[in-house]
Amino acid sequence: MDEVVAPSGRWRGEARGEVAVFRGIRYARAERFGAPEPVPPPEGVYDATRRSAIAPQLPGRLESVMGRADPLEQSEDCLAVTVTAPVAAEPGGRPVLVWLHGGAYLAGSGQWNLYDAVRFVGETGVVVVSVSYRLGVLGYLRAPGVSAGNLGLLDQIAALRWVRDHIAEFGGDPERVTVAGQSAGGQSVVALLGIATARSLFAGAVVQSAPFGIGFHSHRRAERVGAMFLAELDADPRTASLPELLAAQGRTVRRCAGPGAVNSAPPFLPVADAGPLPDEHAWREAVRTGATGLPVLLGCTAEEVRAFYGGPHPVFGRLRRLPVLGARLDSAAQRLVGRKAFEDGLFRFAGELADAGARVYCYRMGQLHPDNPYGACHCIDLPLLFADGDTWRAAPMLAPLTPAEIDELGVGIRGYWGEFAREGRIADTGWTPYRPASPFVRHLP
């Protein structure tokens, strides 16, 4: 491993050709169910060559579709970022993309190898910051006397503050920060658009496959899920062990999914009118107020729910096996659920942003190979941004594509996302901004 020191001289990372990677940098610390607190900068040169522990979690529900990340230690002390930057970046000179991972608020990490951004940074010159934040009950439980919820959102805001204060040390410009996320991370970006303390920390937004049809929890719904979890735990959540917390969380998730696991909505979500997130009316007003001149890249995949229902699902699998009309009924049902859970709300939100003065670009991601049974499913966009050699080779949703073919399909996507982070716009004359009167949606890749 070749070591490299950040322009500030304070961080030692790994050189990957013309790109430097700095891993496991703590941006905050937090007690269980406590707000994140900033950590002082390191004395001397900080060794940022190793991945840090990730948020406590059970295996993600989409591992059978997108593959499994390399295993990492789990710990409540998980508030860390990975910074990937051009080796030649001068202090404060490059645009920044802050990445918020998905995973239904239950799984994932900015430390995952699946989100390694070496290729993206090498091709675009953009500094990428991948954020880890608290998940599940440790990040989104709402239970009176225990937690008000939204701790994961507070973590994300703390990470954005760290970027403001420190990214120039890695070559990034704190005035040119684009916050981006996919799935739960995309919904987090949507939430941040209406939080005044967060909105001043970024200049652009990328929202990928956010579940607009699910929305934020109400107090009532969040507390009902919280009560269900506490009943499953049957112990004090403030002192219970991590295995006990995760086991009770898993049982709660299965109960919320219902018979046949038809309900795929995450049970732990941002809660409206709690902590930093305003109530819906105030949030919408804040989004409109902050939309003037805001560049937003917003989109989904063409067949989002095939990731959830396209495999051996107990209900949809049985529906597909019905004679004559089974496949057709399955396809129609999945299209309906996909529209309600993702597309309808997404494009409605795009129109609201455009009406309020934002510069909005919309896309729909299509299938990558006609022989793959998952088609253009949820998460199919991720390897096009972050594939690095064999990283995504084992992803069932990509078969039978080779790593070289995946890389080639992603060149244009990385180019668009990089241009958007650098310029706040897309210069391609074939991709015009979205307006309610002219709702153009670019089909990718």
N, C-alpha and C positions, 0 to 999 in steps of 0.2 A: 504494500500500500504506500503510495506517495502522499506525504502530508503537505498541507498548504495552510497558510495563516491568512485570516481575513484582513482586509485593508486596515482595520483599526489595530491589528496586532493583538487582539484580545481573545480570539477564538482560533483553535487549531482544528482543521477538518481534513477531509480526504480529497485528493485531486483525482478526478476522472477525466483525463485529457484536458480540455480547455474549460472544464466545469469543476467547481468546488462544492463539496457537500459537507454541511455542518449538522450533525445529528444530536438529538437528545438535549437540546438547550432548554432549560427550565425558564418559563416565562412567569410562573406564579406558583404558589403553594396554597393548599387549603386543607383545613380539618374536615372530617366527615360531616357533611351537611352544612359546612360553613362557606362563606363567600371567599373567592380567590384573593390572595394578598400578593402584591409584587415581591419579587426576590431581588436582593441587591446584586449588582454585576459582580462577576468573579474577580478575585484577586489573582493577578498573574495571568497566564494564558490557560484558557479553559479547554480541556480535551473534549472535542465534539466529534470524535471519530466512531462512536458507538451508538447504536439505537437504544433509546431509553425504554423503560417499562410502559406498557399500554394500559388503558383503563380496564378494570375488571369486567369480564364479559364471558358469555357462553358462545359456542360456535354460531356464526351468523346463519340466518335462514336461507341465504342465497349462495352458500358455499358450493352447493351442488350445481349451480349455474355459472358462477363467475370464478370458481376455483378458490383455493385456500392460500392465505398469506403465510409467509414463513413465520413459525411460532416465535413469540416473544414473551418475556416475563410479564406478569400482570401485577399491578400495584395501584393503590389509591394515590400514590405520589406519581401522577402521570401527566401533569400539565407541562407539556414540552412541545417544542417546534423543531422541525427540520428545515434548514435554510439551504437552498440550492442556488448557486450564483455563478455567473461567468468569472473565471479566474482573473480576467483582465479588467473587471469592473472597478471604476474609480468610486470613491466614497460618495454616495448620494446621487449617482448618475443614471441608474437603470430603473425602469418601471417595475412594479411589484405585483405579483398575483398571490393572494392569500387563499389557500385551499382548505375548505371545510368538508371533511369526508362524510359519506353517507353510512347507512347501516341501521336504519329504523330507530335511531337513538339507543340502540342496544349493542351494536358491534362496530368494529372498525377502529382505525387509528391513523393519525398523520405519520406515524413511524412505520407503517406497513410498507413492505417492499413493493406492493402493488401500486403505490402512489409515488414511487421514485421518479423524479422529474429531470434526470440528467439529459435525456434526449430532448425534451421540451425546451429546457434552458439552452442547450447547445444550439438548437435551431432558431430560437427566437431572441435570445439575449435578455430575456426577462428573468428577474429574480423571483423564485417561488418559495413561499413559506407554507409548509404543511402543518396544520394545527391538530393537536390531540386535546380532547375535552372530555369531561365526565359524562358517563352514559348510564342508561337504565335508571334504577332507583337512586343511585348515587348522584345522578345529574338532573333527574326530572321528577322525582317523587314529590307529590304534594300531600302532606299529612299534617294536620294541626299539631303544633308542639314539637314537630320533628323537622319539617322542611316546607318552605313556601313554594318550592319548585323553581325551575328555570336556572339552576346552578350551572348547567352546561352552557346556557346562553351567556351567563356572567363570565364563564371561562373564555368564551370566544371573544367577548369584548375586551377582557384582560389581555388576550393574545394580540388583538389589534392595537391596544395601547403599547404593548411591547414592540410591535412593528414600528409604530410612530417614533418610539424613543431610540430604537437600536438598529433599524434596518439600514441606515446610512453606513453603519460600520461594516456591512457586507457588500456595499455597492448599490443598495436600493434607495430610491427616492421616496421619502415618506409622504410627499405631496401627490404621488402618482400610484396610489394603491387601489387595485381592483380586488374586491372580495368575491370569491367564487365557491360554489358548492354543488353537490349532486345529491338527489334524493333528500334524506334528512338534512344534509348539508345545504342543499338548495333551499329547503324550507327555512333553515336557519338564516340564510341570506335574506329571504323575504321578510322574516321577523326583524332583522337588523335594519332594514330600510325604513322602518317606522319607529326606531328607538333613537331619540335625539343624541344621547351620549355616544352611540355607536356611529351614527350617520356622519359625524364630523371626522371620522377616522378613515374613510375610504372615499374614492372619487368615481368609482364605477362598480358595476355588479354583473356577475354571470350566474344565472339560475338554471341548473340542469335537472330536469325530471323531478321537480318539487311536487309533492302530493297535494295540490291545491284543493282537491275535493275533500280532503280530510280536515284541513284547517288546524287551528290551535284548539287546545282543550279549554273548555269553560271550567270555572271553579268546581261546579257540581260534578262534572264528568271526571276531572282529575282527582277529586277527593274520593269518588267512588272507586276508582282504580287503586288509589292509595290505601283505602280501607280493605280492599280485597287482598292487596299485598301484605298488609299487616296481619290479616287473619291467616294467610298462608305461612307467614314467618313465625308467628306465635312466640316472639321474643322482642327485646328492645332493639330496634334497628340501629341505635347509636352505639351499641356494644357488640352486636352479633358479629360472628366471623364472616369473612368474605364468602366462603362456600355456602354458609347458611343463607346469606343475602341473595346470592345468585340462584340457589335452588328455589327459594321462594319466588324470586323474580320469574324464573322459568315456568313455574306452575301458574303464576298470574298471567303470563303471556298466553299460555295454552288455554286458560279459561276465557280470556278475552277474545281469542280467535273463534271460539264457539264450535258447535258440531260441524265436523267436516273441514275445520280450519278455513272456512269461507271468508271470515273477516280478517283481512291482512293488514288492517290499520295498526300502527304502533300504539301500544297502550300507554307509553310514557312519551309525552310531547311537551313542547312549550305551552305554558298556561297564560291565557290572556288576562290582563289586569293583575299581574303578579311580578314582583321584582322589577326588572327593567322594561318588561313588555307591557305597553298600555292596553286598555280595553279596546275592543274592536273599532269603535268610533274614533277614538283618539289616535289609534294606530293608523287608520286609513287617512285621517287628516294629516298626520305627520308624513306619511308616504307621499301624499300629493304635494305638500309644502316642499319636500326635499327633492322632488322629481325634476324641477326645472333644469334643463341642461345635463341631466344625469344620463350617462351612457349605460345601457342595459342590454345584455345578450341573454336571450331567454328561449328555452326550447325543451323538447321531450323526444323520446323515441317513438317510432310508429306503432309498436306493439308492446307497450310497457308491461302489461300484466302477464304476458307469456312467461316472464321470469317466475311469477308466483303460482300460476295455474297451468303452465304448459307442460310440466313434467308429470310424474305419477301422483297427481292430486286426488284425494279420496272422492271429491265431488265431480270436478271437471274431467278427471280421467274416466269416470263411469259414464259421463255424458258423451264423451268422444266415442265410446264403444257401442253406443246405441246404433242399431242398423239403419241404413239409408241416410237419415238426417242428423246423426250424431255429430259428425265433424262440423257440419254447417251450424248447428245450434251452439256448439262449443265456441266456434269462431265469433258468432254474433254476440254471445254472452260476454266474451272477453273484450270485444270492441266496445260494448256498452259500458262495462266496468272501467275500461281504460279511459274513455271519454269523461266519465263522471269523476274518477279519481285523479286524473291528471290534466287532460287536454282542455276541457271546457273552462275550468277556472284559470288555467295558465294563459290562454289567449284573451280571456276577459281581463285579467290583470295587465296583460301587455297593452290592451286598449286603454285602460285607465291610466297607466303610466304615460303613454303617448299623449293622451288628452291633457295631462298635467304638465307636459313640456319635456318629457324625457325623450332621448334618442334611442329607440328600441329596435333591436334586430332579433327576428324569430327564426327558429329552425325546427326541422323534424328529422331525426336520424333514422335512416332505413337499414334494412338487413345487410349484413356483410357477406354472407354466402348463402346461396339458395338451398343448399343441402342441410343447413343447420336447423334442427327442429325448434330452436328458441327464437328464430327470426330476429326482428329488431326489438329485442326485449330490454327491459330495465337494466341498466349498467353497461349496455353494449358500447356506449360512448367512452367509457373509462380507459380501455386499452388503447384507443386511438390517441388519447392525450398522454398516457403514462407508460405505454409499452416500452420496455428496455431489454432488448435481447430476448431471453427465454422467460422473462418474468410472468407472462400471461399464457405460457404454452399449455398449461393444464386446464384452462378455462373451457368447460364444455360448450359455452355459448359461442366460442370461436372456431370450433372444429368445422371443417378440416383445414383451416388456414394455417400456414406456417408463420413463424415469427417474422420472416422477411415480408410476407404478404400483409401481415397486420401492420408492420411499420410503414409500408407503402400506402396503405389505406389511410393512415393517420397523418401523413405529411401535410395534406391540405388543412385538416382540422387544427393541427398544432399551429399552422401558419395563420389561420383566422383568429384563433384565441390569442396568439402572441401579438398580432396586429391590433386587436381590440384592446389589450392591456397597454400597449405602447401609445396608441393614438386615440383611444376612446371612440373609434369608429371602424367600419369595414369599407375599404376603398373599392372593392369589387362592384362594378356597376350592375352586375347581375343579382346583387343582394341588396335590395332597397330597404330602407327603414320601414318598420311596421306602423301602420296607422289604421284606425277603425274604418276609414273610408277606402283604404287601400291595404288590406290585411295580407301583405306578402309574407310567405313562409318559405325559407330556403330548404330544399331537400338535400341532405348530406348522407354519406360522404360523397 
